[in-house]
Amino acid sequence: MDLIFGLMDPFAFLVALMVGVFAGTVKGIVGFGMPMIMISGLSTVLPPELALAGLILPTLVTNGIQAFRGGIPAAWETIRVYRVFLIVGGCVLVASAQLVAVLPSWVLFLIIGVAVAGFALLQLIGWKPQVSRDARAVEAAVGALAGFTGGLSGIWGPPTVAYLTATDTPKAEHVRAQGVIYGLGAVALFFLHT
């Protein structure tokens, strides 16, 4: 307990616990959103670096469960299908994760806020782009955007969901692809931030 309360006071711990339960509930219902909720909620009572650290392990575990729900062969096939997204996103994630230690917290919050608000606005106005699965340049660009926001904040969901929706990915594959993409991103983030 001294380890936990050495990092935060009991009130912050309680808030973090409640944010985690709420974020996990949302993740269980819709398949994504946990890092977005956790970074926003935890950052209200913790420094951004500690908030980011607090979401890595829960994200890793829940995305692993989601990615392997259809078995290892299905997850491996998803990696093969979305390899451009994963490779480009992973490289950008590695680079952008280095910025967490040097950017002021207001810049991190601004980047997170613009990404989340932009995605929400596009959803609210009903923007539904159509993209061919063979459009590798679009896949790479969206992977880069997801990697950039993911490396800074652990939030790579909005661009990923928009891309999977734009390519008319079937529901079961959509959920598995999110699990694989987010899971591999969480593994990278775990190693980069430890």
VENFEN-V912644 format. One record per backbone hydrogen bond with DSSP energy under -1.0 kcal/mol. NH is the residue of the N-H (numbers start at 0). CO is the residue of the C=O. If there is no record, write none. Layout:
# VENFEN-V912644
nh/co
NH/CO
NH/CO
This chain:
# VENFEN-V912644
nh/co
4/0
5/1
6/3
7/3
12/8
13/9
14/10
15/11
16/12
17/13
18/14
19/15
20/16
21/17
22/18
23/19
24/20
25/21
26/22
27/23
28/24
29/25
30/26
36/32
37/33
38/34
39/35
40/36
41/37
42/38
43/40
44/41
45/41
50/46
51/47
52/48
53/49
58/54
59/55
60/56
61/57
62/58
63/59
64/60
65/61
66/62
67/63
70/67
74/70
75/71
76/72
77/73
78/74
79/75
80/76
81/77
82/79
85/81
86/82
87/83
88/84
89/85
90/86
91/87
92/88
93/89
94/90
95/91
96/92
98/95
102/98
107/103
108/104
109/105
110/106
111/107
112/108
113/109
114/110
115/111
116/112
117/113
118/114
119/115
120/116
121/117
122/118
123/119
124/120
126/121
130/165
134/131
135/133
138/134
139/135
140/136
141/137
142/138
143/139
144/140
145/141
146/142
147/143
148/144
149/145
150/146
151/147
152/148
153/149
159/155
160/156
161/157
162/158
163/159
164/160
165/161
166/162
167/164
168/163
173/169
174/170
175/171
176/172
177/173
178/174
179/175
180/176
181/177
182/178
183/179
184/180
185/181
186/182
187/183
188/184
189/185
190/186
191/187
192/188
